């Protein structure tokens, strides 16, 4: 599992350490990856249009194909939905 964020490396390191995350966090400060996955979008914040990250998760199989994509999810929803999608994959033990 890998997390990608537009935050700088130092901030991600502090976040990962604070919450004891057991996976790698990659920095995408120019949001190039987020744009490619459609997760960098216009959002409304306090009635104004701004560009920003739409919290999302993607499950990518060993052949590089996206087998599940969830947009606009909370952290708790993302975990639940990712696990459900993984268990639903052919050959899954769950």
N, C-alpha and C positions, 0 to 999 in steps of 0.2 A: 504494500500500500504506500502511496505517495500523495502528499498534499501539495498543492500549488497555490501561492498567494502573491498578490502584488506588493506585499510588504517587503522591506529590505531584509537581507540575511540576518543581520544582528537582531532585529526585532523578532524574526521567526525563531531564532535560537532561544531567545528569552521566553517566548511563548511556549515552545516545545518543552523546555526545561521546567517551566512553571507548572504545566499540566501533565508532565511525565508522558508525553506522547511517544508511542513505540514505533513511530514511522518517520520517514524523511519528509521534511518540508522544503520545497524548492521555491526560490524567489523569482517572480515574474514581474519585475518592476515596470517593464515597458508594456505589460499586459498582452504580449504577443501570443502566448499560449491561450490565454483567456479569450482573446478575440477569435482564434481558430476554432475553439469549442463553443462559441456563442455565449460565453459567460460574462463578457464585457459588454454591457448594454446601457441604454439610457434608462434611468430610474427617476422616480419622483421622490424628492426629499424636501419636506416642509413646503410642498406646493411648487417647487422648482425642478426643472429637468436637469439632471446631472448624469455623467457617465460613471459607472462603477461596476463592481463585481456583483453578479447574481449568484448567491450561494448555490452550488451545484455539485453533483458527483457523477462520475462516469466509471463504468466498469468496462475494461478493455481486455479482450481475451488474448491468448498467446499468439494469435495471428494478427494482432493490432486492430481488430474490429471492435467497435463500440457495441457491447451487448446489452447495456442498460445506461440510460441517461436520465437524470432527475434534475430539474431546474426549480429554483425558488423553494428550497427545502430548509427547514431549521436543522441545526446540528443533530438533534435527536432523531428527526425524521430521516435524515440522510443515512444514519447508521442502520436504522430499522429497515429502510427500503433497500439499501445495499445488501444487507444480509439476506433479505427475502429474494432479491434478484439472484444472488449467488447460489442460494439453495434451489432455485428453480432451473438453473442451468442443467443441460443434459450431462449426465455422469456425476452430478453432485451427490455427495454422501448425505446431505442434509435434507 
